[in-house]
């Protein structure tokens, strides 16, 4: 069972190895670039999902605008913390 404590970089490197295996690539000269592309795709997906969650939360609480804004603001605050943490991992 995979560890729940792997960094995005570690996951991207593992994905790169799997991709290379599937494609039958033995040359590792572009592994770093491929891993960075995979990592960026993961980060972009996470950020898009956070934004989608904020939108859904806002729409679900339409009758209580104050609550909707609080939920959306909290999701965005968490998004900003995620971006900061991910950026520092690079």
C-alpha positions in Angstrom: 0.0 0.0 0.0 1.5 3.4 -1.0 2.6 5.8 1.8 0.2 8.6 2.5 3.1 10.9 3.3 4.8 11.1 -0.1 5.5 14.6 -1.5 4.2 15.6 -4.9 7.8 15.5 -6.1 8.1 11.9 -5.0 4.8 11.0 -6.7 5.8 12.8 -9.9 9.1 10.9 -10.0 7.3 7.6 -9.5 4.8 8.5 -12.3 7.8 9.4 -14.5 9.3 5.9 -13.9 5.9 4.3 -14.6 5.5 6.3 -17.8 9.0 5.4 -19.0 8.3 1.7 -18.2 5.0 1.8 -20.2 6.7 3.5 -23.1 9.8 1.3 -22.9 12.1 4.2 -22.4 15.4 3.4 -20.7 17.1 6.8 -21.3 16.7 8.8 -18.1 18.1 12.0 -19.6 14.7 13.8 -19.5 13.3 12.4 -16.2 13.7 15.7 -14.4 11.7 17.6 -17.0 9.0 14.9 -17.2 8.7 14.8 -13.4 8.4 18.6 -13.3 5.6 18.4 -15.9 3.8 15.7 -14.0 4.2 17.7 -10.7 2.8 20.8 -12.4 -0.2 18.9 -13.7 -0.9 17.6 -10.3 -0.6 21.1 -8.7 -2.9 22.6 -11.4 -5.5 19.9 -10.9 -5.4 20.4 -7.1 -5.8 24.2 -7.5 -8.6 23.9 -10.0 -10.5 21.5 -7.7 -10.1 23.9 -4.7 -11.6 26.7 -6.8 -14.4 24.4 -7.9 -15.1 23.5 -4.3 -15.2 27.2 -3.3 -17.7 27.8 -6.1 -19.9 24.9 -5.1 -19.8 25.9 -1.5 -20.8 29.4 -2.4 -23.7 28.2 -4.6 -24.9 25.7 -2.0 -25.2 28.4 0.6 -26.9 30.9 -1.6 -29.6 31.6 0.9 -27.1 32.4 3.6 -24.6 34.8 1.8 -22.5 35.4 4.9 -22.0 31.7 5.4 -21.3 31.2 1.7 -18.6 33.9 1.7 -17.0 32.4 4.9 -16.9 29.0 3.4 -15.6 30.3 0.0 -13.0 32.5 1.8 -11.8 29.5 3.9 -11.4 27.3 0.8 -9.4 30.1 -0.9 -7.3 30.6 2.2 -6.5 26.9 2.2 -5.7 27.2 -1.5 -3.3 30.0 -0.9 -1.5 28.0 1.8 -1.4 25.0 -0.6 0.2 27.1 -3.3 2.8 28.5 -0.8 3.7 25.0 0.5 3.9 23.5 -3.0 6.0 26.4 -4.3 8.4 26.0 -1.4 8.8 22.3 -2.3 10.2 23.0 -5.7 
